[in-house]
Amino acid sequence: MILYGSNTSPYVRRLRMYCTLHELSYEYKTLNIFDPEERKVLIEHNPARKIPFLVCGEQVINDSNVIARYLQDKFSLPHLNWAQENLLTSINACNDSLVEILLGQRSELDTQADVLFFNLQRERITETLSYLDKQCTTDVFLNCEYLQISLYCLLDWIQFRNLADLSGFNGLLSHIEKWQTQVSAQETDPRS
Ligand SMILES: N[C@@H](CCC(=O)N[C@@H](CS)C(=O)NCC(=O)O)C(=O)O
């Protein structure tokens, strides 16, 4: 089982932390998707041209959400219930919008501009962060390790890339504090 990704991707990191916590053995290969040679590997495996993807024998699995479900099936680990899936959707929505903002910055676009595309991303980011701030102390959230990891990876990446102001979100800040000392978090720190 080979996981392809990059050390900075929060979607890849959540899977790496999940595998570590469940002692799942896998090979990890990093890909620089913006390097023309390495991008060939991405193109060969994922028409959406995103990381992560997992290669398990002949089977290729794209998308962190599907990979997580694949691992849960393969290793008989608990699946998320519907309320937990909804929370994961909010985490993903925030993360996806922040990826768009980062790509906007790298394309030298004015991501603060008052235009529909960036207004929608900023609204989604603010609203989902505020929603997750309230949800991250609920039983639904705390009963699901994959949600906790996914949120931690998102928040730590926000800080690493300086993408949003988390001050005032006390629930989110406590969540970072709780997870940042874990070995699985330290081993996958994008800064190292
Ligand atoms: N829904 C996907 C999102 C993955 C994703 O956005 N990955 C980013 C890296 S963090 C990527 O590959 N971006 C390349 C691009 O947008 O062209 C998942 O959960 O795996």
The ligand as a MOL file (V3000), in Angstrom:
LIG
                    3D

  0  0  0     0  0            999 V3000
M  V30 BEGIN CTAB
M  V30 COUNTS 20 19 0 0 0
M  V30 BEGIN ATOM
M  V30 1 N -10.9060 16.4650 -1.9980 0
M  V30 2 C -9.4990 16.2240 -2.0850 0
M  V30 3 C -8.7270 17.5200 -2.0040 0
M  V30 4 C -7.2260 17.2990 -2.1620 0
M  V30 5 C -6.4910 18.5950 -2.5120 0
M  V30 6 O -7.0730 19.6680 -2.6990 0
M  V30 7 N -5.1800 18.4710 -2.5760 0
M  V30 8 C -4.3660 19.6140 -2.9570 0
M  V30 9 C -3.0900 19.6340 -2.1460 0
M  V30 10 S -3.4300 20.1060 -0.4800 0
M  V30 11 C -3.9790 19.4600 -4.4230 0
M  V30 12 O -3.5710 18.4030 -4.8340 0
M  V30 13 N -4.1160 20.5590 -5.1770 0
M  V30 14 C -3.7250 20.5950 -6.5530 0
M  V30 15 C -4.6210 21.4660 -7.3770 0
M  V30 16 O -5.5920 22.0190 -6.8190 0
M  V30 17 O -4.3510 21.5670 -8.5690 0
M  V30 18 C -9.0820 15.2490 -0.9840 0
M  V30 19 O -9.7560 15.2140 0.0530 0
M  V30 20 O -8.1150 14.4940 -1.1640 0
M  V30 END ATOM
M  V30 BEGIN BOND
M  V30 1 1 1 2
M  V30 2 1 2 3
M  V30 3 1 2 18
M  V30 4 1 3 4
M  V30 5 1 4 5
M  V30 6 2 5 6
M  V30 7 1 5 7
M  V30 8 1 7 8
M  V30 9 1 8 9
M  V30 10 1 8 11
M  V30 11 1 9 10
M  V30 12 2 11 12
M  V30 13 1 11 13
M  V30 14 1 13 14
M  V30 15 1 14 15
M  V30 16 2 15 16
M  V30 17 1 15 17
M  V30 18 2 18 19
M  V30 19 1 18 20
M  V30 END BOND
M  V30 END CTAB
M  END
